[in-house]
Amino acid sequence: MHAEKIREVLDGWASSGDILCVHKRYLLYSLTRQGDGKLSAPERKVRDRTRMFLLKDLRSASLRASEVWGIEQADDSSAVSHGMAVQEDERPIGAAVSPRRRDGRAYWPLLSKQLLVGSSSPSSDTRFRFLSFSSVRSCSQACGYADIPEGGIGLNEISLALGVSPRIVGLLLRRPESHYRVFQIPKAGGGLREIHAPRTFMKVTQHFILDYLLRRLKVHPAATAYSIGCSIRHNAEIHVRRRYVANIDVTNFFGSLSTSVVYDRLIAVGLMKNTAAFIARISSFMGGLPQGAPTSAALSNICLYAADDVLQAESTVRQVTYSRYADDITFSGDDLGAVQACMAIARRELSALGLTLNTDKTRVFGPSSRQVVTGVVVNEHAQPARKERRRLRAMLHHAGTAPDEFVAQFDILQGKSSYMLSYSTPERGIGALPEKYVEDALAAVRAARKKGLPAADESSLSSAPFDNENRGRDAIS
C-alpha cells in the first residue's frame, strides 16, 4: 500500500515535469531542471554539498557498503563489477563500459552506491552511461529539450548529470579563485613549483569532465605521458642506442595553454561549441591549465595532438624518432642535421600554441656523452641514472640495518625499488641492485612494520615485494 502511494506521488511529479524516470524497471527518478528550481535554497545547499562529497568518495571507491556485504576490499569494489549498461527505453545491451579504466580498474561505481542502497546485489544493479541519466539525450530532455541541443551540452545538462544545482556549477565558472588551493612545492632540480589544487566541488566536476567527456578523445601515439600503457621507461626505450639525442623542454607548460587554445583544439577534435566552451572554462585557472587539476593532463595531450602529428610525420621523413612526455620533447637519430631540423619544426609548432622553449633545458647529447631522456640513461639500454641507483642502494642498506626507522617510509621505499627493478631483465640486472638484496631489505622493514600493526590491519601489508611500475615511478621522480 505504501509503495502504491509513493508510486502515485512520483507519477504526479513526473507528469508535471519535476522528475524524469531514468530506469523503468527499478523505478529510478532524477530531478529535472524544473524540479531542481522548486527546491528551497537551504534544500539545494544541503543536497549539493552532500552529493559532491558523495561523488568524491564514490570515484575513489572509498565508500563502504553496508555490513551485510562485509568489508569491501579495493580490488573487490562494486566499482569493478560488471553491471548492465542501460540505454533509454531499451533493454540492457551487455556488460557496462566503464567511464574510465586504468590497469583494469573502473571508476564511478554502481547506481545503488550513489543512492546509498546497500541491499541490492551487484548483479541486479545498473551503471548509467551518463552518471545520473541513462544517456546524454535523457539528460538534455530533463533540461526541457526534445533532443541534444545543437551546440552540445553545457552547464545545465552537466549539473543535472552530477545531480547538483546549475547554480553551484555556475559559481565554479564565475569564481574559480575560491575553488583552488595555491601552494608551492620544491622542484627536483631546485626552485619552487606552484600548484593549483582544485577543492572538492571543482575537483569532482573536473573528474566528471575527464571520465565522461574527455576519455573518448584520441591521444597521439607519440604522447607517452598520461596514457594507459605508457610510462617514463616506455618513453626512454624508443631512443636507446641512437647517435644523437635531443631534449626540448617547454616553459610553464600547463599555464601557457590558454583557455582559447583549449577551446579551439576541442572544437578541432569534434566537440560541439557549448561543450567545448564549458570544458575550456571549467578546466582553466588564471587564463591557463592549472598545475594540479585532473583535467590538465588530458587536455594538454588534446591541445598538442596536431603538433604531435606534424612532428611525428616530419621526423619519420628524416629518419628521426620523436616522442613527447608531457612538456619533455625528445628527438633521436643518427644524423645531427636531421635532429636539429626537427627541433626547429618543434619550435614553430609550439609557438603556434603560445608555448615557448626553456633554452636552459634544451640540449643535444652526442655519442660520447651520457644520453638522458626524462631522467633515464639510454646510451646502451634504458636504465635510471647511476646517482639514483646509488641513492636507493644507500636507503636499502640503511633499511636493512635499521628497519624500524623506515616503517613510515615503507610504501615509498617499495615503490622506488619496484621502479628501479622494472628496468632489469633476466639477462641484465640494474647496477649493484640485485633483486635478492632489495627483497631482503624490504622484508626487514615489512617485518618491523607488521609488529606495530593491530591484527585487523595486517592484511594491508602486501606480501609481494614490489608494487607496479607507475607507483614506483611516481615515488622516485
Residue pairs with C-beta under 8 A, 6 or more apart in sequence:
7 27
10 19
10 27
10 29
13 19
13 29
13 35
14 20
14 21
14 29
17 32
17 34
17 35
18 31
18 32
18 34
18 35
18 38
19 29
19 30
19 31
19 32
19 35
20 29
20 30
20 31
20 32
20 133
20 138
20 141
20 142
21 27
21 28
21 29
22 28
22 29
22 30
22 88
22 128
22 132
22 133
22 134
22 138
23 86
23 111
23 126
23 128
23 134
24 89
26 126
28 111
28 115
30 132
30 133
30 142
30 160
30 163
31 39
31 142
31 160
31 163
32 142
32 143
32 144
32 160
33 142
33 143
33 144
33 156
33 160
33 166
34 144
36 44
36 160
36 165
36 166
39 47
39 165
44 165
44 167
44 168
47 163
47 164
47 165
48 164
48 165
48 168
51 162
51 163
51 164
52 162
52 164
52 168
52 200
52 201
52 204
53 200
54 63
54 114
54 116
55 108
55 114
55 162
55 163
55 204
55 208
56 200
56 203
56 204
57 63
58 79
58 108
58 109
58 113
58 114
59 107
59 108
59 204
59 207
59 211
61 74
61 77
61 79
61 107
61 109
63 109
63 113
64 71
64 72
65 72
65 78
65 113
65 118
66 118
66 119
68 118
68 119
69 118
72 78
77 109
78 109
78 110
78 112
78 113
78 122
78 125
79 105
79 106
79 107
79 108
79 109
79 110
80 104
80 105
80 106
81 109
81 110
81 122
81 123
81 125
82 95
82 96
83 96
83 110
83 111
83 122
83 123
83 125
83 126
83 127
84 92
84 93
84 94
84 95
84 96
84 126
84 127
85 92
85 93
85 94
85 95
85 96
85 97
85 126
85 127
85 129
86 92
86 126
86 127
86 128
86 129
86 134
87 93
87 129
87 134
87 135
88 134
88 135
88 137
88 138
92 126
96 127
98 106
98 107
98 108
98 127
99 106
99 107
99 108
99 211
99 212
99 215
100 106
100 107
100 210
100 211
100 215
101 228
102 228
103 228
103 468
103 470
107 207
107 211
108 127
108 131
108 211
109 127
110 122
110 125
110 126
110 127
111 125
111 126
111 127
111 128
112 118
112 120
112 125
114 132
114 163
128 134
129 135
129 136
130 136
130 138
130 139
130 161
130 212
131 161
131 162
131 163
131 208
131 212
132 139
132 160
132 161
132 162
132 163
133 139
133 142
133 160
133 161
136 148
136 153
136 157
137 147
137 148
139 153
139 157
139 160
139 161
140 147
140 148
140 149
140 153
140 157
141 147
142 157
142 160
143 156
143 157
143 160
149 157
149 274
150 272
151 272
151 273
151 274
151 275
152 271
152 272
152 273
152 274
152 275
152 276
153 272
153 274
153 275
153 278
154 274
154 275
154 277
154 278
155 166
155 169
155 170
155 173
155 278
156 166
158 169
158 205
158 208
158 209
158 278
159 165
159 166
159 168
159 169
160 166
161 208
161 212
162 169
162 204
162 205
162 208
168 201
169 205
169 282
171 178
171 179
172 179
172 201
172 202
172 205
172 282
173 281
173 282
176 202
176 284
176 285
177 285
179 198
179 199
179 201
179 202
180 196
180 197
180 198
180 199
180 202
180 285
180 290
180 292
181 195
181 196
181 197
181 199
182 194
182 195
182 196
182 197
183 194
183 195
183 197
184 192
184 193
184 194
184 195
185 192
185 193
185 195
186 192
186 193
187 193
188 477
193 291
194 291
195 291
195 292
196 285
196 286
196 290
196 291
196 292
196 293
197 292
197 293
198 206
198 290
198 292
198 293
198 294
202 282
202 293
203 293
203 294
205 282
206 282
206 283
206 293
206 294
206 295
207 294
209 279
209 282
209 283
209 295
210 294
210 295
210 298
213 271
213 275
213 279
214 279
214 295
214 298
214 299
214 302
215 298
217 269
217 270
217 271
217 298
217 302
218 269
218 305
219 226
219 227
219 298
219 301
219 302
219 305
220 301
220 304
220 305
220 308
220 309
220 312
221 312
222 308
222 311
222 312
222 322
222 323
222 324
223 230
223 301
223 304
223 305
223 308
223 324
223 325
224 230
224 231
224 234
224 235
224 323
224 324
224 325
225 235
225 297
225 301
225 324
225 325
225 326
226 297
226 298
226 300
226 301
226 326
227 301
231 469
231 470
231 473
232 325
232 374
232 375
232 376
232 473
232 477
233 376
233 382
233 422
233 423
233 469
233 473
235 323
235 325
235 328
235 330
235 373
235 374
235 376
236 373
236 374
236 376
236 378
236 382
237 378
237 382
238 321
238 323
238 332
239 245
239 321
239 323
239 330
239 332
239 371
239 373
239 378
240 378
240 379
240 380
240 381
240 382
241 378
241 379
241 380
241 381
242 321
242 332
242 333
242 334
242 371
242 378
243 333
243 334
243 335
243 336
243 366
243 367
244 332
244 333
244 334
244 335
244 336
244 339
244 364
244 365
244 366
244 367
245 330
245 331
245 332
245 364
245 365
245 371
245 372
245 373
245 378
246 330
246 331
246 332
246 339
246 340
246 342
246 343
246 362
246 363
246 364
246 365
247 328
247 329
247 330
247 361
247 362
247 363
247 364
247 365
247 372
247 373
248 328
248 329
248 330
248 331
248 343
248 346
248 357
248 361
248 362
249 327
249 328
249 329
249 357
249 358
249 361
249 362
250 256
250 327
250 329
250 350
250 355
250 356
250 357
250 358
251 355
251 356
251 357
251 358
252 288
253 300
253 326
253 327
253 355
254 288
254 289
254 290
254 291
254 296
254 300
255 286
255 287
255 288
255 289
255 290
255 291
256 288
256 353
256 354
256 355
256 356
257 288
257 289
257 299
257 300
257 303
257 353
257 354
257 355
258 284
258 287
258 288
258 354
259 280
259 281
259 284
259 287
259 288
260 280
261 303
261 353
261 354
262 279
262 280
262 283
262 284
262 289
262 299
262 302
262 303
263 276
263 277
263 280
265 302
265 303
265 305
265 306
266 275
266 276
266 279
266 280
266 302
267 273
267 276
268 306
269 302
269 305
271 279
279 295
279 299
282 295
283 289
283 290
283 293
283 295
283 296
283 299
284 290
285 293
289 295
289 296
289 299
289 300
290 296
297 326
300 326
303 353
304 324
304 353
307 346
307 349
307 350
307 352
307 353
308 324
310 345
310 349
311 322
311 324
311 329
311 342
311 345
311 346
311 349
312 322
314 341
314 342
314 345
315 321
315 322
315 331
315 333
315 342
318 333
318 335
318 338
318 339
318 341
318 342
319 333
319 334
319 335
319 338
320 331
320 332
320 333
320 335
320 338
320 339
320 342
321 330
321 331
321 332
321 333
322 329
322 330
322 331
322 342
323 329
323 330
324 330
325 374
328 373
328 374
329 346
330 373
330 374
331 339
331 342
331 343
331 346
332 339
332 373
332 378
333 339
336 364
339 364
340 364
343 362
343 364
347 357
350 356
350 357
365 371
365 372
370 377
370 379
371 377
371 378
371 379
372 378
372 385
375 384
375 385
375 388
375 477
376 382
376 383
376 384
376 385
376 423
377 383
377 384
377 385
377 386
381 428
382 423
383 389
383 423
383 430
383 431
384 419
384 420
384 423
384 430
384 476
386 431
388 420
388 476
389 420
389 430
389 431
389 432
389 433
392 416
392 417
392 420
392 433
392 476
393 431
393 432
393 433
393 437
395 406
395 413
395 416
396 413
396 417
396 433
396 437
396 438
396 441
396 442
397 441
398 405
398 406
399 405
399 406
399 413
399 441
399 442
399 444
399 445
400 440
400 441
400 444
403 441
403 444
403 445
403 447
403 448
404 448
406 413
406 445
406 448
407 445
407 448
407 449
407 452
410 442
410 445
410 446
410 449
411 467
411 475
412 475
413 441
413 442
413 445
414 442
414 462
414 465
414 466
414 467
414 472
415 467
415 471
415 472
415 474
415 475
415 476
416 472
416 475
416 476
417 438
417 442
417 465
417 466
417 472
418 466
418 467
418 468
418 469
418 471
418 472
419 469
419 471
419 472
419 473
419 475
419 476
420 430
420 433
420 438
420 472
420 476
421 430
421 433
421 435
421 438
421 466
422 469
422 472
423 430
424 430
424 433
424 435
429 435
438 465
438 466
439 465
442 465
443 465
446 461
449 461
450 458
450 461
453 460
453 461
466 472
